[in-house]
């Protein structure tokens, strides 16, 4: 089907994909499967198990045994560290295969998969490997008569359910698996049904590295069935979820049964702000990259643009030229710089927002890019002259669609940036660092970047406020979210 694929990738696609439960591979209990569709040409490239509640039960019980009675919690931090490092080494040795699987599954350009996604996953595994030996508590003073030693301990929270999205499948899986395993938890991973191939292939490396049975379990299937069963299961102590705000809200109710902990990394409608003194050439590239990178399928995408009116026309012209440079096509083609959206459903959703804006009288500038044949493609699109309350301005689109607004009163910028139910990130472009810091303090967002666009890493805390989620991933804050704090007081 794809003769240019490496032999390793062809072998992966040629064998059946199965569930990983208690260290063994098996089909779903129902025997049912889901088609894996390449979004670039709409062909079925593989089939994955359509798991169900019975499979989740088995996986959770296996994770519980591994946590309560298995060797995992008895392993030293150094042993866990070496295991994570071995997984990273195995992934590095198969970098080309994982890049191709990611591109086939998600649609993104293979150059991006090879030079961004897979290396970032490898680096993250090694980062979390280093954390295994650095989880510690504190001693505290006791303000009471007598002699005491009071100390705190960081202990693994237990069995955790990890639910990952489809926009960065491998990176998202690793960003949750790494800290969970480093903290000493056991896990059940539910990857997005649209993009499960690299998660399942990673499971093979996890087994190959010598991970004890039951420590990592992977159950594929739909969110409505498998995700819901995992979220509601009383044997799960914590859920870490990345996805839409709508689904995130449903997890709050699902967690009520046993009051399981929740980390929620949800939607965004992030503002990019270009102040009058900004370096416009850099700001245009930064704003364009923020929204068009990964076909706009990024939670922190700078989907709202606010520009001082005197520069508005120049910025729009620059962004239109920037958008026109993208080469849309099959991600396996090295010349492709923008792939398709992940599914026909997502393509229809994004196009509906564009059509709605056009029907309301907004100005719509679409890239002149042409894509022949099949595939779920959407051209880079810029929309302006839109009411602040319009759906394209207020709702997360999750596609290559930028909504731009000219601003007359710069004192209103913070209010405009905050006029959203979301608060994930924001970006400010200016040469006046004092003004940038003052504005950054007023903007309600988990991350604010200045003259840099989107910056991320496993050591940088990430998360949002308002309806962009609860808690933080990455860094010390990320690994602590997979622990419980215990206080021990001893009288001397």
N, C-alpha and C positions, 0 to 999 in steps of 0.2 A: 504493500500500500504506500509506504514512504521509503523508497530505496535508499535515501540519503541518511537514514537513521543509523546510529551506531549499532553494532551487533548486540551490545548489552541491552539497549532499549528495545530492539526487536525481540530479544528473548523475554524481556519483561512483559511485553504486550502479548507474547505467544502463550503464556501460561495463565492459568486461572487465578484471579485475585480472590482472596478469602479473608475471613475474619481472623484476628489474632486474639485468642482467649486462653488464658492460663498456659501460655507458652506454646500452644498448638494452633495450627491453621485449619479452618473448617468453613463450610458454606453456612449461610443463614439457616436457622432452624426451619424456616418455611420453605427453603430451597429457592426462593424468589431472588431475582437480580434486577439491577438498574443498568440501563445503557449509559455508557460514557461517550459523549458526543464531542468531537473536535469542533469548537466554535468557528474555526476558520473556513471549514468546508462542509460542516453539518454531517460528517460521516461518523458512524459508530466505530470506535477504536478499541473498546473493551467492555467488559461487564463486571460490575462489582456486586457483592451481596446486598440484598435489601433486608437489613437486619430488622429485628422486632424486639418487643419487650422481653421475650424469652432469652434472646441473646444478651440483652443488657443485664438481666438477672444473673446469667452465668458469668459475665464479665465482672460485675460488681462483686459477686461472691469470690471469684478468683483474686481480685484485688484485695478484698478484705482478708482472705487467708494469707496472702503474701505479706500484708501489713501486720497482722496480729501474730501469726505463727511462723511465717516464712523467714528466709535468711535476710531479707532486705533491711529491716530495721536493726538487725544485729551486725550488719556490715559497718566497718569503720568509715568515717567521712572520706579518708584517703582512698578506700576501695571504691566508693561511689564516684569519686573524682576520676579515678583511672578508667572506670567504665564509661563515663560520659566522654572522656577524651578518646577512647577507642571508637566510640560511635562516630565522633567527629572525623577521625582518621579514615574510617570506612566510607563515610560520605564523601570525603575529599577525593578518595580513590575512584569514585563513581560520579564525579562532578558532571561530566558530559551527559551521562545517562539521565541523571536527575533533572538537568536543564531541559533536555528534550521531552521528558515526561511532563514537566511543568508546563511547557509551551503547548504540547498536544492537548493537555487537559484544560488549561486556562485560556490559551490563545495569545499570551504576551510574547513579544519578540524573543527568540532564543538567545540573542545577545544579552538581553536584560536578565533572563533566567540564569545564564552562565556566569555573567560578571557581577550581578547584583544579588539575586535571590539565594542561589546556592552558597556562594562565599559568605553571605551574611548569616546563613543558617549554621555553617561550619564555625564561624567566629563566635556565634552565640552559644553553641554547645561548649566550646572551650572556655568562654567566659563563665558559664554556670558551673563548669567543672571546678573552677577556682573557688567558687563560693562554698563548696561542700565542707571545707575545713575552716570556714570563717563565720559560721553561725554561732553566736554566743549570747549570753545574758549579761546581767550586771549585778553588782552588790549594792544594796540600799541601806541607808541609815534607818534605825528604828528609834523613834522618839518616845520611848517608854522606860520606866525604871527597870533595871536589870541588864544583862548582857545577852545580845542576840546576834545572829548572822542572818540577814535577809538577802535572798538572791532570787533572780529571775532566770528561767530557762526557756529557750525557744525549742519547742517540740513540733514534729510534723503534724499537720491537721488531720491526716488520715487518708481516706480514699477520696480522690478528687475526680470530678468529671470535667473534661476539657472539650469545649465545643468551638471549633475554628471556622473561619470564613473562607470564601472562595477567591478572594482577590490576591492574596499572597499565601497560598496553601502551605508550602513547606516552611517558610519563615514563621508563619503563625503557629504551626504545630510545634516547632522547636522552641519558640518564645514561651510556650506554656509548659511543654515537657521538661525543658531544662531546669527552671526553678523548682518545679514540683518534685522532680527526682532529686535534685540537690538538697532539698529540704528533708528528704526521706519519706515523701508520700508515695503511694501507689496510685495508678491512674487508669481511667477509661477514657480513651480519646475518640471523639466523634467528629471526623472531618466533614466539611461541606459535601453534600452528595454530588454537586457538580464537579468537584475537584478532589477526589480521594486517592488518586494514583500514587502521588509521592508520599503520602502518609502511610499507605500500605507498604510501599517499597521501603520506607524508613523503618517500618516494623520489622522487616526481614533483617536489616542491619542491626537493629536493637537485639534481636535474638542471636544473631551471629556474634555480636560482641560479648555474649555471655550473661545477659541480663536474666536474673532468676524468673522462673515462670510466675505469671500473675502480676508482676510489677507494672508492666505496660500491656494494656489490652486495647485493641482497636476494633470498633464496631461501626461499620458504614451503614448508611440508610438515610431516609428523609428526616428532616428536622421535626416534622409533625409526629413521627412515630418514634424514631430512635432518640432524637434530642429530647422530646417530651418525657420519654420513659427514664432517661438518665437524670433529667432535672428533678423528676418527682421521686426518685428512688430513695428510700429511707436509709439505704446502706451507703449513700454518698454523703461525705461530710462537707464538701465544698464544690461549687461550680465556678469555673472560669470561662466566660463567654465573650466572644468577639462577634459582633454582627449588628443587626438593625435595632433601633430603639424599640420598635414594636415588639419584637421577639424578646428583647431584654426585659421589658415590662412584664411579659407573661411569665418569665422565670421567677419573678418576685413571688407570684402566687404559688408556683410549683415548689419553691423552697420552703414554703410555710409549714409543711408537714413535720419536718424534723429541724426546722430553723437552720438549714445548712447555710454556710457562708457563701457570699456571692462577690465575684469581681466581674464587673460589666464594662466592656469597652465598646461603646455604641456609636451612633451616628454623628455626623458633623455637617456643618454648613459654614465652613471656615472663611473668614474675611481676609482679603489681602488689601493693604492700605498703602497707597503711593502718595507720599507727601510732596509739596511743591518743590523742595530742594533735592529730591531723590535723583540718583544716577539713573536716568530713564532707560538707557540701554540695558543695564543690569536688571532693573526692575521689571522690564517687559519680559526678558528671558525667564526671570524668576517666577513671575506670575503665570506665564504660559506653561512652564514646566510643571508648576504646582497643580494645574488643573488637567493638563493633557497627558502627563506621565501615567503609564499603565492604563491608558484609555479613560482616565478620570475615575477609575475604580479604586479610589484611595479614601479612607475615612477622613484624612486630614487635608484632602484636596482643597485648594483655595478657590472655591466655587463662587464666592462673592468678591467683586473687585470694586473698591472705592478709590477714585482718583480726583485730585484737585482739578477743577474745571478747566483751568488754563492749559492743562496738559492732556485733557481727555481725548481729543481727536488724535493727537500724535500717538498716544498709548494704544488706542483701538486699532489704528493703522499698523502699528508695530506688532500687535498681537495677531492681527489677521495675516500678516506676512509670516510670522512665526508658525502659525497653525498650518499655513500652506506648505511648509517644508516637510511635514510628516508624510511618510510613505506608508499608506495602509496596505495590508496584505497578510498572507499566511506567516505566522510567526517563525516557521522553519526557514523562511527565506532570509538570508543575512541582510538583504537590503531593506527589509521591513523595519520601520521605526514605530508603528502603532498597529497593534493587532485588533481583533474583534472584541466585542463585549462577550461576557462569559456564556450567555444563553439567549435564545430567542425571546424569552420572557423579559430579560433585562433590556434587550434591544427595543422591544415594544414599549417598555416603560419609559426609557429615555426619549424615544421619538415622540411619545405622547406629550411629554413636557415641552419639547421644542414646538410641536404643532400647536399646543395650547397657547404658548407665548406669541407665536406668529398670528394666531386667530384674534388675540387680544389687541393687536396693533403694535407689538414690540418690533424693534429692528433686529433682524436675525442675519448674522453673517456666518455662512458655512464654508468650510474649507473646500477648494476645488478638487480635492482628491477624488479619484475614481477607483472603484473596486469592481472588477468583473467577476461574475459567477456567484456562488453561494457564500455564506458566512454572515455572522451577526455584527456587521460593521456599522458604526455611526461616525460621521465626519466630525472633526473638531469644530465646535460651534461657539460663537460669541453672540450674546443677546444683550441689548441695552435699550434704554427708554422704557423701563419696566417700573410699575408701581411697587413700592416697598412691601406691600402685602401680597403680591402675586405669588402663586405657588412656586414658580421657578426661583423666586427670591427667598422663600421661607422653607421649602422642603428639600431634603437631600435627594439629589437626582442620581448620583453615582454613575456618572458618565462624563464624556469630554465636553461639558457644557459650562461655559463661563457667563455669569450675569454681571454686567458692569454698570456702575452708577457714577455720574459726575457730581462732585460735592462743592458747594459754594461756601458754606460756613464750616471751616475746619474744626471749630469747637464742637460740632455735632458728630465727629467721627466715632468717638467712643460709643455714643448712643446708637449710631447706625450699626456698628460692629456688634453691639450687644443685643440688637433687636432680632433675637433668634431664640428658639427653645434649646439650641445646642450651645456648647461651650468647650469644644475639643481643642482647637488651635487657632492661631492668627499669625499673620505675617505683616511686618511693617518695613517700608523702604524709605530711608531718609539719610541725609548726611549729618543731621543734627541728633547726636546720640542722647542728649538731654531730653529733647522732645520725644524721642523714641521710648525712653524709659518711662517718662511721665504717661505717655499713651498706653504703654504696655501694662502699667499698674491699673489703668482704668478698664482695660478689656478683660472680660470674664472668659478665660480660656485656660485649659490645662497646660498648654505650651504656647509661648509667643516667641517667634523668631524675628530677628532684626537683620535685614540685608543679607539673608542667607537662605531663604526658602525652607523647605522641609528638611530637618536634620533629625536623625534617630540613631539609636544604638542600644545594645542590651544593658548598658550601664546608665542610660538616661531615663529617669522616670517618665512614664507616659500614661495619660488618661485624661478624662475630661470632667467638667462640672455641668451643672444643670442636667439636661436630658442626654448628655453625651456619656453618662456612665457613673459607676461607683468604683473607687479605689484606683490604684496605680499598678502598672506592670513595669518590669525592668528595674535594675538597680537593687539597692537594699530594700526599698519599699516593695518591690515585686516579689522577692523571695520571702520576706516577712509575711506576705499575705497567704503563704502556704504553711504558716506555722501558728501554733497556739502559744500564748505566753502563760507560763506557770510560775507562781511565786512559792518559794520554799523558805520557811522561817524556822530557825533552830535556836533554842534557848541554851546558853552555855552555863 
